[in-house]
């Protein structure tokens, strides 16, 4: 008998683009892909932080380079991806939130969040897919979404709307590009402890609400997302496309 073998989680020889890589989840995803053997282009607006990150990754023996990029600037992003690609892997972790009561939402805040979270994510994903298609290569494209793409939340109407939209275009792109060997998925984390979420956890009422909703009884750490991103980037998930990988501690189970 010849026993089946688990497909590899390794990413040796792969080129990855990680946006929003200067901190938090994006930084952790970049480190995870590097650890799995990929050459990672880390992208964000803050060139100084990117330079520091690349130095740290290289010091650890990994292969990485920096790309200063504002995903909300579609034209510049498309040119940059065309010039530096093709990329076998995309992890789009660039995103923003301006939380507040729905009755107090300003048009400025709505436009800012939508421009980055929907428009920027859409055209970035398309740009990487264009490069893969032109090169006749398969690939795996991952958008960092949110559990709020599947539920609602207090003061999160705009943010939830944008993440629901990401889920929609992810499914449609997966359908269109499946026969090209291009897989498109999302990762949907719960509240993750990062500098950006510190103010939320500093609010005792919100912190209690979060811990009550997360069935495992604790908020997420960036390490909780790292295994998920390697899985979706690798051959271990070869038959997975057009879906969401929930990393939410059971928040959406009910």
C-alpha positions, 0 to 999 in steps of 0.5 A: 500500500502506498500511503497518501502524503500531506501536501506541503506547507512550504513556500520555497521558490514562491514570491509573495506580496504582503501589504499593510506589512509595517505592523500588526497582522500584516507584519506577522503574515510577512514573517510567517511566509518568510519562515515557510520559505517565500521571498516576501515583498513587504509593502506599506506607506511607512517606508521607515518601518518597512526598512526596519522590518526588512532588516529584522527579517534578513537578520533572521535569515529570511528573504525580503525586500520593501516596497513603499505603497499606498493601496488606496492609490490605485494607479500607482499600486497597479504600476508597482505590482506590474513592475515588481510582479508576478507574485505567486502569493498576495496577502492584502492586510492594508485596511482601516477603521473609523468606528462610531455610531451609525447615526453619526457617520460622516461622508468623509469617514465613509469614503476614507474607509471604503476607498482603502478597504473595498476599492484598494483591496479590489484593484490590488487583488486584480493587479496581482491576478493580471500579472499571474494571468499574463505569466500563465501562472497559478497563484493564491490571493488572500484578503485579510477580512474580519469576523465583521464580514459575517456579523454586525457590531456596535459602532462598526456599520461602515467597517462591517459594510466594507468587509462584507463587500470584500467577501463578495468580490472574493467569491466572484473573483474565485469563480472567474479565475478558478480555471486559471489556477488562481485561488482567492480566499479571505481570512476573518480574524476576531479582535486581535491584540495589536497597537491599533486595537489597544484603545478598544481593549482599554475600554473595560465595557468593550473588553468584556463584550469581546471576551463574552463573544469569543467562545475560547475565552480570549482575544486573538494574538497575531500568531493565531493568524500566521498558521492560517495564512501559511495554510492558504498560501500553500499547496495544503489548501489546493482545493480551497477557493472562494471561501473564508477561513474564520479565525474568530475563536467561535465568535460567529458560531452562534 
